[in-house]
């Protein structure tokens, strides 16, 4: 299953990486790679997340990784990360 990142989710990842880089650029890179990898791995089973209460839609779900809530939408052949 393919995972697509929205503009907002990419911006969140970029800002988080920039913030961490202020103190430790290597750690920022590691954290970013870990976060994206865990999202991609976990969403191979997209129904693992719980239904997001705000949207109340079977296909819009959320997971929490390292304290970050990730809201995503399930499509037949892909998953789109809507926001983080």
N, C-alpha and C positions, 0 to 999 in steps of 0.2 A: 504494500500500500504506500502510495506517495504522500509525503507531508509537505504542504505549502505554508509559507509564513506570510501573513499580511504585512502591509507597510508598517502598521502600528506595532506589531510584534517584533519586526526587525529593528525598529527604532528603539524599543525597550531593551533589546539585547545589546545594541550598540551603546546606548547610554549607560547601561550597567557595566559593560566592559570598560568604557571610558572612566567611570567613577572608580572602579577597582584599580585601574591602571595608574591612577594618581599615586597610589601607595606601592603597588607591586604589579608591574606590567606582565610578568610571567604568570602570576596567579590569575590575572584577568583573562589571559588567553586560555589557561587551563579550565577556568570556571565556565567560560563561554562554550568551549568545545564539549565539556561535560554536560552542560545544560541542553545543548542542541542534540547531542547524542542520546541522552536519556529520553528526550521528547520523541525523537525518531524511533527509538527502540520500543518505548511504551505504547506508542500509537499504532504499532503493528496489530494491537488488540484494542481498537478504538472504543469499544463499549465498556472498557475497564473503568472509565471515569464516570462520575455521577452526573445526573442530569442537572444542568445549571438552573437554579431556582428563578433567576431573573427572566430568562427566556422561556422557561418551561416548555422545551421542545425536545423530543426524544433524540434528535440528531445534534443538539448543541449540548456539549458536556464540559466538564472541568476536571482537572487533576491538579494536585499541588506537588511541586518538586522544589526542594530546598527553600521552602517558604514562599515560593512564587506560585500564584494561582494562574493556571493556563486554561483559557477557554477556547474550545475548538468545535468545529462543525464537521460532521461525518457526511461524506459523499460516497457514492457507490465504489469509486476506485481511488479515492484520495481523502485526506483529512486536511482541513485548513485551520491553522492557528489564527484565531480571530484577535485575541488580545492576551496580554500578560499583565 
